[in-house]
Each structure stands twice: as C-alpha cells, then as structure tokens.
Amino acid sequence: MKKVTLQEIANSLGISRTTVWKVFSGHEGVSDSLRTKVIAKAQELGYAIPEDFQYPSSAEETTPVNIAVAVCRPETSLFWMTIIHQIAKVFSTHNVNLVYTYLPTSADKTYFLPPTLTNGSVHGIIVLNVYNERLLRLLAETQIPKVFLDTSSLVSPDELNGDLLLMESRNSVRNITAHLLEKGCTLPGFMGDIGYAQSNRERYEGFCQALMDAGKTPNPSLCLTTPLGIDSYREEIDSFLSSLSRMPDAFVCASDYVACILMQLLEKRGLRVPEDVAVSGFDNNIEDLLAENLTTVQVFNEELGSRLALQILYRIKYPHTPHEVTYLESKVLYRASTGD
C-alpha cells in the first residue's frame, strides 16, 4: 500500500507542505479551522497519523466518550487481542473510554444484550468476532452508532444498521487458486464453513471464480463448506477426508486454523505437503508452528484496529450519513505448503 505523504495532503487542500508539517509537529501558526481540515483530509487519505499526536480539543470533546468493544471469544487468538489493543491506542488520543463487553458465542430467544449496550451509557459499539445470527440482529436493532468487523453470511450488510469493515478475501483466494492451477494442480478442493462468516463465503467465491476462469467446474464433493462445530473441527475434517473416494491434489482453506488441522490429518494418513497435497490458508497465523511454511494471506490487524476506531468516531459524529462497507487490503504470502 502506497504511503501517503505530507505533500499529498498539502496538494489536496491547496496549501503548503510546511503548514501540514506544523499541524502534525505541534507547531503554532495554523488556525483551528485549517488545522481541523488538515487532520480530516489526512484521515480521509489514509495518512499514518503518529500515535502520540495530540488532536485539538473542542467543546464537544471535553466530555469523555464511551465506546463499547463487543467481542466473542477474544482469547482464542492473539489476532483479536492485537486489534483490541490498537483500538485502545487510538481511543487514548481522542478522549474516549473503551468499554470492554464480552458476548457469548451463541444466543437463544431468551438472551438479551448486556445493559451496557442498551442503557444509554455508551455512544457507539465496535463489534468483533460475532457471527451468531441472533446476536447480530439484536445489535442491529440498537440505535447506537455501530461498526462491525465481518458479519455472518446469514445477516447481510444492509441488515446491520451500521458500518461494515471486511478484509479483502475474494481476490486473494482467487489468486492463490489460480496459482495452484498454474503449478499443475488439477483436482483442488476447498475447506471452510461458508455459512459462518461473510469473509469465508467470499473466499469460497474467489476459489470458484479461479476455477471457472480456467474453464473448470468446482467439484462440491471435494469441498467441505458445511457448518463446523466450534469444538469439533478436527473430528469433522477427519471424517470428511475419510469419506473421499479420491484425495484432491490441493486444498484451499478459509483460515490458517483449518489449514493447520488439515495438514496434521494429512500427515497422519501418510500424505506429504505439498508433494501429495498442496495446502493454503488465510490470516497469517503466527501462533501455530505449522503455519510457518503455510501459503496464506496477510491480514493487517493493527490497521484493522485503527480503522475500526476511526470509523466509529466518524459514525458517532455523522450518524445520518449512509452506512459504509469498506474493504482493507490484504496480501498473499506464498510459502512451501504450495511448493513455493
């Protein structure tokens, strides 16, 4: 991603680079109105504002703002904790209190949202790792400004009553699949619950598109796309592999978590990666040693955290502007699991 410069900010506003430099270096000599315009333009262009930058205060900002981070199972991965930490860092420069709110992984008809999300004590909500349909619909019913990171395939973006942030998934998986086909794979399969998350579905769509681009038809019998239990991934993937009459020569997986389980089960069957079966994942999981050589997609979680924080601040300030669906760039990392 190209780095935005002070000169580009200056050019877009028709002012000097020195003026922009004064704003971000804390020097005097810039009016409050122009300072505000420079900061807004910098955020719009994606300029990496220094973490220690002191935003100018206004009458509206003298009272602390409370923003909830509503999250399911953050302890399952460092990925989520990194995002939350980055949100907190951004909030610390905006006079914002982070209200940590833990949500369950599932909810029946008797469940209702915690009072902190419904009693008027918070001004906005960032929703992380929530894919349960009822939970998402309960959150959507609240009239508080909201930003979601991903959503369930069962709850479309226009039903969320909030902004949606997604990591780019479709094109990156399409590129991985096309790469496998170019390397000679003729019988690829896909593995991942596409009903769980919108991002998973888009990864599967990218897989299918690459096959169709090559004049091939996806083979459903080689794809495990049905719901997987949170605590039964290994058993269900193992059962699926045992049911195959012919083993694919490549598996494109919706996550590194799935890919690492798959590689363990392939090894258990005496199959080599990538000589017998090539494998790819998604997320660039640094917590599993097996992922070290796994072809994957880098998700920039610190940038995700910053973008979520800035988006909820924008949504609180401009609650009536149209809701947004935003994709953050990701990057394919080719490694040994696909013979690279």
C-alpha positions in Angstrom: 0.0 0.0 0.0 1.5 3.4 -1.0 2.4 5.6 1.9 0.6 9.0 2.0 3.0 12.0 2.2 2.6 15.4 3.8 3.0 16.9 0.3 0.0 14.9 -1.0 -2.2 16.2 1.9 -1.0 19.7 1.2 -1.7 19.4 -2.6 -5.2 18.1 -2.0 -6.0 21.2 0.2 -4.1 23.7 -1.9 -1.8 24.7 1.0 1.9 24.4 1.7 3.7 21.3 3.0 5.1 23.4 5.8 1.5 24.2 7.0 0.7 20.4 7.1 4.0 19.8 8.9 3.1 22.4 11.5 -0.2 20.6 12.2 1.4 17.2 12.9 4.5 18.5 14.7 2.5 20.6 17.1 3.8 24.0 16.0 1.7 27.2 16.2 0.7 29.4 13.3 -2.2 27.4 11.9 -5.8 28.4 12.6 -8.1 26.0 14.4 -10.4 25.7 11.3 -7.5 24.9 8.9 -5.9 22.5 11.5 -9.2 20.6 11.6 -9.4 20.4 7.8 -5.8 19.1 7.6 -6.5 16.3 10.1 -9.7 15.4 8.4 -8.0 15.2 5.0 -5.2 13.2 6.4 -7.6 10.6 7.8 -9.5 10.5 4.5 -6.4 9.8 2.5 -5.2 7.2 5.0 -2.1 9.1 6.3 -0.4 7.3 9.1 -1.0 9.9 11.9 1.6 9.5 14.7 0.2 7.6 17.7 1.4 10.3 20.1 -0.3 13.1 18.1 -2.5 15.3 20.2 -5.8 16.0 18.5 -7.1 19.5 19.1 -9.9 19.6 21.7 -13.2 21.2 21.2 -16.2 21.9 23.3 -17.8 18.7 22.0 -14.7 16.7 23.1 -14.3 17.9 26.7 -16.7 15.2 27.9 -15.3 11.7 27.6 -17.0 9.4 25.0 -17.7 5.8 26.0 -17.4 3.3 23.1 -18.0 -0.4 23.7 -16.0 -3.2 22.0 -18.4 -6.1 22.0 -16.5 -9.3 21.3 -16.9 -13.1 21.4 -14.1 -15.4 22.4 -11.2 -12.9 22.1 -9.0 -15.3 24.0 -9.0 -17.8 21.1 -6.4 -15.9 19.2 -3.8 -13.2 19.5 -5.3 -11.8 16.3 -8.3 -10.4 18.2 -6.3 -9.0 21.1 -4.0 -7.2 18.7 -7.0 -5.5 17.1 -8.5 -4.5 20.5 -5.1 -3.2 21.7 -4.8 -1.0 18.6 -8.4 0.3 19.1 -7.5 1.3 22.7 -4.3 3.1 21.5 -6.3 5.2 19.1 -9.0 5.9 21.6 -6.4 7.1 24.1 -5.7 10.1 21.8 -9.4 11.0 21.4 -10.6 11.3 25.0 -12.5 8.0 24.5 -13.2 5.3 27.2 -13.1 1.8 25.9 -15.9 -0.3 27.5 -14.9 -4.0 27.1 -18.1 -6.1 26.6 -17.9 -9.9 26.4 -20.6 -11.6 24.3 -21.4 -15.4 24.2 -20.8 -17.4 21.0 -24.5 -18.2 20.7 -27.8 -16.9 21.9 -31.3 -18.4 22.0 -34.6 -16.4 22.1 -34.3 -15.8 25.9 -31.0 -14.0 25.5 -30.8 -10.2 25.5 -27.8 -7.8 25.1 -25.9 -6.7 28.3 -27.2 -3.5 29.8 -24.0 -1.7 28.9 -25.1 -1.9 25.3 -28.7 -0.8 25.9 -28.9 1.6 28.8 -27.5 4.6 27.0 -24.1 4.6 28.8 -22.2 4.0 25.5 -22.1 6.3 22.5 -21.0 3.7 20.0 -20.2 0.0 19.5 -17.4 -1.9 17.7 -18.4 -5.5 17.1 -15.7 -8.1 16.8 -15.8 -11.9 16.1 -19.6 -12.0 16.4 -21.2 -14.4 13.9 -24.3 -15.7 15.7 -27.4 -14.6 13.8 -29.5 -13.6 16.8 -26.7 -11.7 18.4 -26.1 -9.7 15.2 -29.8 -9.0 14.8 -30.1 -7.8 18.4 -27.1 -5.5 17.9 -28.6 -4.2 14.6 -31.8 -3.3 16.5 -30.0 -0.9 18.7 -30.0 2.7 17.6 -26.4 3.3 18.7 -23.8 4.0 16.0 -22.0 0.7 15.2 -19.1 -0.7 13.2 -18.8 -4.4 12.5 -15.7 -6.3 11.6 -17.2 -9.0 9.3 -20.7 -10.5 9.6 -22.5 -13.8 9.3 -23.4 -15.0 5.9 -27.0 -15.0 7.2 -27.0 -11.3 8.1 -26.3 -9.1 5.0 -24.5 -5.8 5.3 -27.8 -3.8 4.7 -29.4 -5.5 7.7 -26.7 -4.5 10.2 -27.8 -0.9 10.7 -24.2 0.1 10.9 -20.9 0.2 9.0 -19.1 -3.0 8.0 -15.4 -3.5 7.7 -14.0 -6.5 5.8 -10.5 -7.7 4.9 -10.2 -8.3 1.2 -10.8 -12.0 0.7 -12.2 -12.9 -2.7 -9.4 -11.7 -5.0 -6.6 -13.0 -2.8 -8.0 -16.5 -2.7 -8.8 -16.3 -6.4 -5.1 -15.6 -6.9 -3.9 -18.4 -4.7 -6.2 -20.9 -6.5 -5.1 -19.6 -10.0 -1.5 -20.0 -8.8 -2.1 -23.7 -7.8 -3.7 -24.4 -11.2 -0.8 -22.8 -13.0 1.6 -25.1 -11.0 -0.3 -28.1 -12.3 -3.0 -28.9 -9.7 -5.9 -30.5 -11.4 -8.2 -31.5 -8.6 -8.4 -28.8 -5.9 -10.9 -28.7 -3.0 -12.0 -26.0 -0.6 -12.3 -26.3 3.2 -14.2 -23.9 5.5 -17.6 -23.1 6.8 -19.0 -20.6 4.3 -22.2 -20.1 6.3 -20.3 -18.9 9.3 -18.9 -15.6 8.0 -19.2 -13.3 5.0 -15.4 -13.4 4.6 -15.4 -17.2 4.4 -18.1 -17.1 1.7 -16.1 -14.5 -0.3 -13.0 -16.8 0.0 -15.1 -19.7 -1.4 -16.4 -17.4 -4.2 -12.8 -16.5 -5.1 -11.9 -20.2 -5.2 -14.8 -20.9 -7.5 -14.1 -18.0 -9.7 -10.5 -19.0 -10.3 -11.7 -22.5 -11.4 -14.3 -21.0 -13.7 -11.6 -18.6 -15.2 -9.6 -21.8 -16.0 -12.6 -23.4 -17.7 -13.2 -25.8 -14.8 -16.2 -26.5 -12.6 -15.9 -26.7 -8.8 -16.5 -30.2 -7.5 -18.8 -30.0 -4.4 -17.7 -33.5 -3.3 -14.2 -32.2 -2.8 -15.3 -29.2 -0.7 -16.1 -29.1 3.0 -18.3 -25.9 3.2 -21.0 -27.0 5.7 -21.2 -25.8 9.3 -18.4 -26.9 11.6 -18.7 -27.1 15.4 -16.5 -24.8 17.4 -15.0 -27.7 19.3 -15.3 -30.4 16.7 -13.3 -29.1 13.7 -10.7 -31.9 13.9 -13.3 -34.7 14.1 -15.4 -33.3 11.2 -12.4 -32.6 8.9 -11.1 -36.1 9.7 -14.5 -37.6 8.8 -14.7 -35.6 5.6 -11.2 -36.8 4.5 -12.2 -40.4 5.2 -15.3 -40.0 3.0 -13.4 -39.0 -0.1 -13.1 -41.6 -2.8 -10.1 -39.6 -4.2 -7.9 -37.2 -2.4 -7.6 -33.7 -4.0 -4.1 -32.6 -5.0 -4.7 -29.2 -3.3 -6.9 -27.8 -0.6 -7.6 -24.0 -0.3 -8.7 -23.3 3.3 -10.7 -20.5 4.7 -8.3 -20.0 7.6 -4.9 -21.0 8.8 -6.6 -22.7 11.8 -8.4 -25.1 9.4 -5.3 -25.5 7.2 -3.1 -26.5 10.2 -5.6 -29.1 11.4 -5.8 -30.4 7.8 -2.0 -30.7 7.5 -1.9 -32.7 10.7 -4.6 -35.1 9.4 -2.9 -35.4 6.0 0.4 -36.3 7.7 -1.5 -38.9 9.9 -2.6 -40.5 6.6 1.0 -40.6 5.3 0.4 -37.8 2.8 3.1 -35.1 2.2 2.5 -31.4 1.9 3.0 -30.1 -0.8 4.2 -33.2 -2.7 0.9 -35.1 -2.4 -1.5 -32.3 -1.4 -0.8 -28.6 -1.5 -2.4 -26.5 1.2 -3.1 -22.8 1.7 -4.7 -20.9 4.5 -5.8 -17.3 5.4 -4.9 -14.9 8.2 -1.1 -15.5 8.5 -1.4 -17.1 11.9 1.8 -16.7 13.9 0.6 -18.8 16.8 0.9 -22.3 15.2 4.3 -23.6 14.3 2.8 -25.5 11.4 1.8 -22.1 9.8 5.4 -21.1 9.4 5.6 -22.7 6.0 1.9 -22.2 5.1 0.9 -20.2 2.0 -1.6 -17.7 3.4 -3.0 -14.2 3.2 -1.6 -11.5 5.4 -4.3 -9.5 7.3 -3.1 -6.3 8.7 -4.8 -6.5 12.1 -3.2 -3.3 13.6 -4.5 -1.3 10.6 -7.9 -3.0 11.1 -7.9 -1.9 14.7 -7.1 1.7 13.8 -9.6 1.8 11.0 -12.4 0.4 13.3 -11.6 3.1 15.9 -11.6 5.9 13.4 -14.7 4.7 11.7 -16.8 4.6 14.9 -15.6 8.1 15.8 -16.8 9.2 12.3 -20.1 7.4 12.7 -20.8 9.0 16.0 -20.0 12.4 14.6 -22.1 11.8 11.4 -24.8 9.4 12.4 -27.1 10.1 9.5 -24.7 9.7 6.6 -25.2 6.5 4.5 -23.7 3.3 6.1 -20.5 2.1 4.5 -19.0 -1.3 3.5 -15.2 -1.0 3.5 -12.5 -3.5 2.4 -9.0 -3.3 3.7 -6.2 -4.6 1.5 -4.7 -8.0 2.2 -1.5 -9.6 0.8 -0.9 -13.2 -0.4 2.2 -14.8 1.0 3.4 -17.8 -1.0 5.3 -20.4 1.0 6.4 -24.0 1.0 3.0 -25.6 1.6 2.2 -24.9 -2.1 5.6 -25.7 -3.4 6.9 -22.1 -3.3 
